């Protein structure tokens, strides 16, 4: 494989790698290391079936299946469809997924390692792609936090709640998401994680506090918790931490959900079609039964022939 870093705060392009083939273990290990180092990996010019996308994705960990059953690919519940397209009046996928800053699955005891997306229909206007996926570098953000705040966050935990993001999306004009059922709420009960995690691939600290799901620093008063979370969310918005990926047709995009936050830019109209398949890879290779309190530091096991 040929690795070309973007030279920006995040991102690398991986050429000369056909994801439709079964990759040897040493290449999967190399991609794990690159994921930790660069946060966002682009694999251009792929040609994948839904099954091949699933098989590639599950090499990195257990794949998540949404309990709501929404927007799943036919025959592949592990693959979600992100699309504004319709067929015979029926939506082909979720049209508003991820449209605010968040980290997927932070509301779960077993958090997500990575998202792996395959875009086959990308909207364009005046020759330029629309629907960027934006990222923030949570390694760099932790490094740049004021020293006194880093000390204050030692030993602190944050509660993450799925319903916060869902309700925030429902309040947007024209949104058609239904309220979560009691069954869905009971399945997705809030989870608690350290405010600052040691990343099991890089072994460096990251800030694990995203505005989509983080609701409370548990060891503080509500007032102090709100003040610090608001500061952290504002701090993340500084331009030096931002990387925006511009989609290309038939590209696969893989990103690290431990060391980044992300946001889907909704700058395309209903008639500007978008169709992306997504697999959510859980961090089952990096954390044990106790969740993020039980890290398993990544050790490459594959050996190149």
N, C-alpha and C positions, 0 to 999 in steps of 0.2 A: 504493500500500500504506500501511497505517496501522501504525506501529511504537510499541509500548507497552513500555518497559523495566520489568522487575520491581522496580527500585530495590534489588535485592539484589546480592550479589557477582557473580552471573551471571544471564543470562536476559532475553529479550524476546519479546513476543507480536506476531506479524505477522498483521494482519487485512486483509480486502479484497484477497486474492490467491488466485486459483484455480490451483492447481498442476497441474490436469489440462490446462491450456492451455499452449501453447508461449510462454514468457515472452521478451520482447525482451532483447537482450544487456545493455542498461543496467540492467535489473532484476536480472539475475543478478549483475552487478558490484556492485550495491547490497547484495544479500544476502551477497556475499563480505565486504564491508566490515562489515556488521552482525554477521556470524559472528565476525570477529576482535574486534570491539568488545565483544560481549555473550557470546560463547562458546556459548550455547545459544539456539536459536530455536524457538518453537512456532508452527505454522500450524494453527489450529483449524478444525474443520468442513470437512474435505476429503472428496472423493468420487473415489477413484482406482482405476483398474485396476492390476494388476501392471505392465503395460507402461508406463502413465503414470508410475508411481513410478520405474521404471527410467529413462525418458526425462528426467524432471526431475533425477534424481540425476546422470546422466552429463554434465549441463551444467557440473558443477563439477570434473570430472576423470575419469580412467579408473576403471571399477568393478572391484573385486576379485572374483575367482572362487576360492572355497576349493578347494584341490587335493584335499581329502578327499571332496568331493562330497556332504557331509552336509546334509540339511535344506534343499535347494534347491527353489524354486518350480518347478512343472512348466513346462518350456519357457523358463525364465529362470534360468540358473545364477548370474547376478549378484545374484539376490534370495534371501536366506536367510530361512527361517521360524523365528521364536522363539515357541515355544508348548509348553504342557503338555497339549494336547489330543491325542486319539487317534481313529482311524477304523478300525473293524474290527480293533482290537487293535494297529494300527500307529501309531507316533508321527508327528504331523504336522510336528514341528520339534524344535529343540533346546530342552529344558525348563530347562536350567541355565546358559544363556549369560550370561557377564559378571558372575557373582555373587561378585565380589571386586574390590578397587580395581585398576585397570589403565588403560593407554592402548592402544587397538587399533593393531596393526601396528607397534609400536615395535621389534619383533623383525625387521623387514624393512628392507633398505637404502632402498627407497622407502617412506616412512612414509605413514600415512593422514592425509588432510585432515579428513574428516568422516564421521560416521555419519548416515544419514537413515532414520528408522523411521516406519512407518505402522501405528497400532494400531486394529484393527477390533473386537476383543473384549477388554474390560478387566475384570478381576475386581473385584468390590465386596463389601464386608461392612458391614452396618449403614448402607448408603447412602454409604460412603466408598470411594474407589478404593484398590486395593492395587497392589503392584509398582512403587513409585516408582523412577525412575532418578535416582541421586544424582551430583553433580559436585563437583569441587574446582577452584578457580581458580589455575592454575599461574603466571599473570602476577603475581597478588597474593602468592603464596607466594614467588616469587623475590625480589620487592621487599622482603619482610620477613625474608629470611634474614640471619643475623648477617654483618656486613661482613667479618670475617676468614674466614668460610666461603665467601663469594662469591669472595674473592681466591684461596682454596685451590682452588676449582673451575675457575678460569680455565685453559683449555687441557686440561682433563681430559675423558676420554671414558668412556662406560659401555657395557658389553656387555649386550644384551637377548636373552633366550632364550625362544622360544615354549614349550618343554617345561616350563619352570618353572611357568607358570600351569596348563598342562594336567595335570601331575602333582598340583599342589595341589588341583585340582578332583576328580581321581580318588580322592584320599584321604578325601573327605567321605563320611560314612555314607550308604549307599544309592545312591551314584553308580554309574552303569552305563557311563560312558565307557570305551572300550577304550584300551589303550596305543597310542601313535602307532606306525605302521608305520615301517620303515626308510626307505621311499620318502618318507613325509610328513616325517620328520626331515631327510632330505637336501634336500627342497624348502625347508624352513623352517630353514635354518642361521642361527645367531645373527648379529646385526648390531651394529655399533658406531656410536654417535652422541655428539655433544658433550653433556656434562652440562647445559649451559645453551645453549639455542638462541635465535637471534634470529628471532622470529616473522615470516614473510615478509609477513603482512598488516598487523600492528600495528607492526612494526619495533622491538618492545620485547623484552626478554629474558624467557624463560620457563624454569622448571626442567623438564628433560626426564628425569625419574627416577621411574618408577612401580613400586610394589611387586609388580605382577603379573609383570613381565618383566625388570626390571633385576636383574642378578646380580653385577656386578663393576665397580668403578672401576679402569680398567686401569693407570693410572700410579701406583697405590698398592699397598702390601703388602695381602695378604688381610685381615689384622687391621684395618688402618686403613680399608680399603674397607668392610668389614662394619660398623664403628662409624659411619662417616659415612652409609652408606645407611640404617642403622637409625634414625639421627637424622633424616634427611630424610623417611623414611616416617612417623615419629611426628609430625614438625613439620606435615605435611600434614593431620593429623587434627584440627587446631584448628577449632572451630565457625565462626569467621568466614569460612572459605574454602569452606563447604559450601552448595550449592544443591540442593534436592530437587524434582524435577519430578513432579507428580501427574498421572497419565495421564487423558486424556479420550478417549472413543470417537471414532474418525475423525480424530484429530489426527495431524499429521506433526511429528516432533521431529527437529531437525537440530543436531548439536553439533560443536564444533571439537576434533579429536583432538590438536592441537599445544598448545593453551593450556589443556586440561583433562585431568583423569583422571575416570573414572566407575565406578559400581558399580550393579548391578541388585539391588534388594531383593526377596528371595524370601520374602515374608510371606503368600503365598496357598497354599491347599491344592490337591491334584490336581483336586478337583471344582470349584474356582473358576477358571474357564477364562480363558486369555489367548492371544491370537493377534496377532502383530506381524510385519510384513514389514520386512526391513532391507536397505539397500544400503550398501556400504562404498566410500567415495570416496577414492581414492589421491591423494596430494599431487603429482600429475604436472604441475600448473600452477605449483607453487611450488618445486620442486627439480629439478635436472638429473640427468644420468646418474651423477654422483658421489654422489648421495644428499644427505643433510643438510649435507654440506660444500660444497654448490653451490647456495645459495639463489637463487631468482628472486623479487625483491620485487614484490608485486602492484601493478599499475598499472591502474586502471579504464579500459577502452577504449570501453565503450558510451556513447552520447550520447543523452539523452532527446529524443524528437521534439517 
